């Protein structure tokens, strides 16, 4: 199926179910915090580090906490899975934590308790994300399959992430639901229930249909950390570290948009339907292109897609700060999505190519951690930079894309055997 190992497809389906569950909460938690059903700290006159304490700040903190904790712990969980040589048990444990935390959301009645649950959920995600990516890498029978495997995996993950918020809004809006005589389920409780179901479906798929491949555990005495300095001629930075920076910059550009819904709609004289379509354009482009780009990267090489994606990324992001009508914004967002699709699977494939045997969890966690930090930092950056002018957040994103382009061109070499072309693919040649 899809030309990939059966277990890769199962992991992709499991990650899709998990992504639906997690993306549900991106929509549901802000509504839940603002609904009045939850006791929140007194806002009048309160400040945090000199800034007024607002409901929006409370919502932003709750949403960002998952990303910051999740990303911070991923290198540790990736390293532990390398040392033990077991991925499946880490994935199952993380999914169990996600399911339990989704149940807990329905039981809390204060903002502080919700934050604790959100933190636990972030820690659970840290067990799932790097170990799942590492297992997809381990299941590649050769370098010539790695890009395709990551393309399949990312496609399903993005389908879950893209459609989850749509379904979440419908579930919350459709409540309350009578479930038995005299028993009524609120829209929020129903949404938390769907999140639990997604985690349990993912858990069942992994438990029943996925096995760890026969690969040795990393020696407990080995140094599994990722170096920053390169060791080749003209290579000042480690290529995996460079790809991590590039992934962080890319993720920041993706996350800039969501914070600015109201000013974007006002500037373009459009309604929320247009914004939703523009926001989804990045995800849709990735869903359509991840698999073909991943397979093409297995045939012609990784670096042409990395360079091409970054060449598209900078103008696509900058254009979003310059356009003044809905259709050009939709076009810019679509090109943005194409650029991201050209970057994500090939970058993971390069990191997988460079990972030493038994160390893919540690190596690939650099990229998954970077993506998580980027999606957490992006909304905060756009909120701060918007005060200096509408175009400034997008100009900042374009500068990050140019910086990533320079780093990839000069510090990352082609890793697919037989794909190197003098002067084109190999950085520093």
C-alpha positions as a printed Julia matrix, in Angstrom:
429×3 Matrix{Float64}:
   0.0    0.0    0.0
   1.4    3.39  -1.12
   4.64   1.55  -1.92
   5.71   1.53   1.72
   6.21  -1.06   4.42
   2.87  -2.16   5.93
   3.99  -1.12   9.39
   4.84   2.37   8.12
   1.29   2.7    6.8
  -0.08   1.49  10.17
   2.1    4.02  12.01
   0.86   6.7    9.62
  -2.77   5.78  10.32
  -2.07   5.71  14.05
  -0.42   9.12  13.9
  -3.4   10.43  11.92
  -5.79   9.33  14.68
  -3.51  10.86  17.32
  -3.21  14.1   15.3
  -7.0   14.36  15.12
  -7.13  14.05  18.91
  -4.44  16.68  19.51
  -5.7   19.17  16.9
  -9.18  18.87  18.43
  -7.81  20.47  21.55
  -6.29  23.42  19.66
  -9.84  24.51  18.87
 -11.63  23.24  21.97
  -9.35  24.55  24.74
  -9.63  28.27  23.84
 -13.42  27.93  23.68
 -13.46  26.0   26.96
 -11.3   28.55  28.81
 -13.46  31.43  27.54
 -16.78  29.66  28.1
 -17.25  30.5   31.77
 -17.43  26.8   32.66
 -13.88  27.01  34.02
 -12.77  29.12  36.98
  -9.99  31.43  35.74
  -7.73  33.77  37.75
  -9.01  37.27  38.37
  -7.98  39.42  35.4
  -8.79  42.94  36.55
  -5.58  44.81  37.35
  -3.44  41.65  37.29
  -0.1   41.67  35.45
   2.54  39.14  34.45
   6.09  40.55  34.14
   4.54  43.96  33.64
   2.05  42.86  30.98
  -1.69  42.96  31.7
  -3.15  39.53  32.42
  -5.81  38.93  29.77
  -7.95  35.98  28.76
  -5.99  35.81  25.49
  -2.74  35.52  27.44
  -4.17  32.66  29.5
  -5.3   30.87  26.34
  -1.96  31.42  24.62
  -0.04  30.09  27.61
  -2.19  26.96  27.81
  -1.75  26.25  24.1
   2.0   26.97  24.0
   2.76  24.93  27.12
   2.21  21.67  25.21
   4.72  22.63  22.53
   7.41  23.89  24.87
   7.31  20.88  27.23
   6.86  18.4   24.41
   9.82  19.77  22.45
  12.08  20.11  25.49
  11.72  16.46  26.48
  11.91  14.9   22.99
  15.73  14.59  22.89
  15.61  12.67  26.16
  12.88  10.26  25.04
  14.54   9.8   21.67
  17.83   8.99  23.38
  16.18   6.56  25.81
  14.52   4.69  22.95
  17.92   4.43  21.26
  19.57   3.05  24.38
  16.89   0.42  24.89
  16.41  -0.37  21.2
  12.64  -0.34  21.81
  10.33   2.18  20.19
   6.93   0.53  20.57
   6.76   0.65  24.37
   7.55   4.39  24.35
   4.84   5.07  21.76
   2.25   3.06  23.69
   3.11   4.76  26.97
   2.82   8.2   25.39
  -0.51   7.39  23.76
  -1.85   6.1   27.07
  -0.85   9.38  28.75
  -2.57  11.35  25.96
  -5.78   9.35  26.4
  -5.83   9.77  30.18
  -5.11  13.51  29.94
  -7.98  13.95  27.45
 -10.32  12.34  30.01
  -8.93  14.64  32.72
  -9.9   17.76  30.76
 -13.56  16.88  31.28
 -13.0   16.58  35.05
 -11.11  19.8   35.85
 -12.96  22.92  36.95
 -10.16  25.49  37.29
  -7.66  27.03  34.89
  -4.74  25.96  37.08
  -5.84  22.33  36.96
  -6.25  22.56  33.18
  -2.67  23.84  32.88
  -1.43  20.84  34.87
  -3.31  18.48  32.55
  -1.92  20.32  29.52
   1.61  19.89  30.89
   1.07  16.14  31.4
  -0.29  15.91  27.86
   2.84  17.64  26.55
   5.05  15.11  28.33
   2.97  12.27  26.85
   3.44  13.69  23.36
   7.2   13.74  23.92
   7.16   9.94  24.17
   5.18   9.55  20.94
   6.63  11.97  18.4
  10.4   11.25  18.24
  10.01   7.5   18.75
   7.38   7.21  16.01
   9.57   9.13  13.56
  12.56   6.98  14.58
  10.55   3.79  14.0
   9.52   4.99  10.52
  13.21   5.55   9.84
  14.17   2.13  11.23
  11.62   0.43   8.97
  13.22   1.81   5.8
  14.96  -1.13   4.15
  17.35   1.21   2.34
  18.14   4.9    1.9
  16.14   4.78  -1.34
  12.93   4.15   0.65
  13.41   6.67   3.46
  11.98   9.76   1.75
   8.92   7.84   0.58
   8.28   6.47   4.06
   8.41   9.94   5.59
   6.19  11.26   2.8
   3.5    8.67   3.58
   3.79   9.26   7.31
   3.6   13.06   7.07
   0.66  12.93   4.66
  -1.54  10.98   7.06
  -0.4   13.04  10.04
  -1.34  16.24   8.25
  -4.72  14.87   7.19
  -5.49  14.29  10.87
  -4.13  17.66  11.9
  -5.99  19.48   9.14
  -9.42  17.91   9.56
  -9.4   17.64  13.36
 -10.14  21.33  14.0
 -13.02  21.3   11.49
 -14.67  18.34  13.22
 -13.93  19.82  16.66
 -15.87  22.97  15.89
 -18.85  20.96  14.69
 -18.82  18.71  17.78
 -18.69  21.63  20.23
 -21.34  23.58  18.35
 -23.64  20.55  18.11
 -23.84  19.97  21.88
 -25.35  19.2   24.28
 -25.96  15.54  23.45
 -28.48  13.32  25.27
 -26.72   9.99  25.85
 -29.12   8.3   28.26
 -32.25   8.98  30.25
 -31.56  12.19  32.15
 -27.88  12.22  31.12
 -26.7   15.0   28.82
 -23.17  15.37  27.43
 -21.98  18.93  26.78
 -20.32  19.85  23.52
 -16.99  20.24  25.34
 -17.23  16.83  27.02
 -18.12  15.26  23.67
 -15.06  16.87  22.08
 -12.82  15.58  24.87
 -14.37  12.16  24.29
 -13.44  12.26  20.62
  -9.86  13.14  21.64
  -9.82  10.1   23.93
 -11.16   7.92  21.12
  -8.45   9.13  18.74
  -5.71   8.27  21.22
  -7.23   4.83  21.89
  -7.54   4.03  18.16
  -3.89   4.99  17.72
  -2.9    2.89  20.76
  -4.77  -0.16  19.4
  -3.21   0.08  15.94
   0.31   0.27  17.36
  -0.31  -2.46  19.95
  -1.73  -4.98  17.48
   0.02  -4.26  14.18
   3.45  -2.74  14.87
   6.62  -4.48  16.04
  10.08  -3.16  16.75
  12.5   -4.11  13.94
  15.57  -6.16  14.71
  18.08  -3.41  15.36
  20.72  -3.2   18.09
  20.35  -0.82  20.99
  22.9    1.93  21.2
  25.72   1.25  23.65
  24.86   2.87  26.96
  28.34   4.33  27.02
  28.04   5.93  23.58
  27.7    9.68  23.32
  24.33  10.14  21.67
  24.15  13.92  21.7
  24.12  15.87  18.45
  27.16  18.03  17.83
  26.89  21.61  16.63
  30.24  21.88  14.87
  30.83  20.17  11.54
  33.82  18.0   10.79
  34.15  18.17   7.0
  36.08  20.58   4.76
  34.21  23.89   4.62
  31.56  22.45   6.96
  31.46  24.62  10.07
  28.16  23.31  11.4
  26.84  19.78  11.85
  24.31  19.11   9.03
  21.68  17.67  11.39
  21.96  20.79  13.56
  21.56  22.92  10.43
  18.46  20.96   9.42
  17.11  21.47  12.93
  17.59  25.23  12.6
  15.96  25.17   9.17
  13.01  23.16  10.52
  12.63  25.62  13.41
  12.63  28.59  11.03
  10.13  26.83   8.73
   7.81  26.05  11.64
   7.93  29.66  12.83
   6.78  30.83   9.37
   3.86  28.37   9.47
   2.74  29.53  12.92
   2.93  33.29  12.23
  -0.44  33.35  10.48
  -2.88  31.99  13.06
  -2.4   34.8   15.6
  -3.32  37.52  13.08
  -6.8   36.4   12.04
  -8.58  39.66  12.89
  -6.06  42.08  11.3
  -5.75  39.85   8.21
  -9.5   39.74   7.71
  -9.74  43.51   8.17
  -6.87  44.21   5.77
  -8.21  41.91   3.06
 -11.86  42.86   3.69
 -12.8   39.19   4.02
 -14.77  36.94   6.36
 -13.68  34.0    8.52
 -14.46  31.51   5.73
 -11.72  33.02   3.57
  -9.3   32.95   6.49
 -10.08  29.29   7.16
  -9.44  28.42   3.51
  -6.17  30.37   3.45
  -5.04  28.8    6.71
  -5.84  25.31   5.39
  -4.0   25.91   2.08
  -0.63  25.11   3.66
  -1.94  21.82   5.07
  -3.75  20.86   1.85
  -0.65  21.46  -0.28
   1.32  19.24   2.09
  -1.28  16.47   2.02
  -1.21  16.44  -1.78
   2.56  16.69  -2.25
   4.27  14.93   0.67
   4.19  11.43  -0.82
   5.29  12.31  -4.39
   8.03  14.62  -3.1
   9.25  12.0   -0.63
   9.47   9.39  -3.39
  11.12  11.83  -5.79
  13.72  12.64  -3.11
  14.55   8.91  -3.05
  15.24   9.01  -6.79
  16.96  12.32  -7.54
  18.32  13.28  -4.13
  17.37  15.25  -1.04
  19.18  18.54  -1.48
  17.44  19.81  -4.65
  14.15  19.76  -2.75
  15.63  21.4    0.35
  17.12  24.23  -1.7
  14.07  24.59  -3.93
  11.71  24.64  -0.96
  13.68  27.38   0.78
  13.84  29.42  -2.44
  10.03  29.33  -2.53
   9.56  29.84   1.2
  11.0   33.36   1.58
   8.92  35.13  -1.12
   5.78  33.15  -0.2
   5.98  34.29   3.42
   6.85  37.9    2.56
   3.97  38.09   0.06
   1.49  37.36   2.86
   2.45  40.68   4.45
   2.09  42.61   1.19
  -1.1   41.36  -0.5
  -4.33  43.3   -0.04
  -7.03  40.95  -1.33
  -8.16  37.37  -0.58
  -7.15  35.56  -3.8
  -3.47  36.63  -3.8
  -3.29  35.62  -0.12
  -4.68  32.18  -0.99
  -2.04  31.86  -3.73
   0.76  32.91  -1.36
  -0.42  30.43   1.27
  -0.56  27.64  -1.33
   3.02  28.36  -2.45
   3.97  28.41   1.24
   2.5   24.92   1.57
   4.38  23.69  -1.49
   7.62  25.01   0.01
   6.98  23.23   3.31
   6.19  19.98   1.47
   9.53  20.23  -0.36
  11.36  20.64   2.93
   9.85  18.35   5.53
  10.17  14.78   4.2
  13.58  15.37   2.51
  14.96  16.95   5.71
  13.85  13.95   7.77
  15.33  11.66   5.13
  18.72  13.42   5.32
  18.73  13.14   9.12
  17.8    9.47   8.81
  20.59   8.91   6.28
  23.11  10.49   8.64
  21.94   8.72  11.8
  24.28   6.01  12.96
  22.82   2.59  13.59
  20.73   2.55  16.75
  20.76   6.35  17.08
  17.88   7.47  14.86
  15.73   8.43  17.85
  18.35  10.88  19.08
  19.15  12.24  15.63
  15.6   12.68  14.36
  14.44  14.19  17.67
  16.51  17.26  16.72
  14.1   17.95  13.86
  10.89  17.05  15.72
  11.99  19.16  18.68
  12.81  22.08  16.38
   9.42  21.88  14.69
   7.63  21.86  18.04
   9.56  24.88  19.29
   8.88  26.7   16.03
   5.13  26.2   16.25
   5.24  27.44  19.85
   7.41  30.5   19.14
   5.67  31.56  15.9
   2.39  32.82  17.43
   4.26  34.7   20.15
   6.61  36.3   17.59
   3.8   37.43  15.32
   1.87  38.88  18.25
   4.87  40.96  19.34
   6.06  42.0   15.86
   2.61  42.98  14.62
   2.82  46.05  16.82
   5.55  47.42  14.51
   3.44  47.06  11.36
   1.41  44.45   9.52
   4.22  43.38   7.2
   6.86  43.03   9.94
   6.02  39.47  11.15
   6.04  38.19   7.57
   9.26  40.03   6.73
  10.79  38.41   9.82
   9.68  34.99   8.56
  11.18  35.69   5.13
  14.52  36.63   6.73
  14.5   33.34   8.63
  13.85  31.47   5.36
  16.8   33.22   3.66
  19.04  32.38   6.63
  17.97  28.74   6.38
  18.69  28.74   2.64
  22.24  30.01   3.16
  22.9   27.44   5.88
  21.54  24.5    3.86
  23.37  25.46   0.66
  26.71  25.82   2.43
  26.54  23.25   5.23
  24.39  20.31   4.08
  25.62  17.85   1.46
  23.62  15.34  -0.55
  23.28  12.07   1.36
  21.58   9.82  -1.2
  24.22   7.66  -2.86
  24.47   8.3   -6.59
  22.5   11.55  -6.47
  25.42  13.96  -6.21
  25.97  16.4   -9.09
  29.08  18.64  -9.08
  28.3   22.24  -8.33
  24.61  21.58  -7.82
  23.93  19.21  -4.96
  26.96  19.18  -2.73
  27.32  22.17  -0.45
  30.88  23.48  -0.41
  31.95  21.69  -3.63
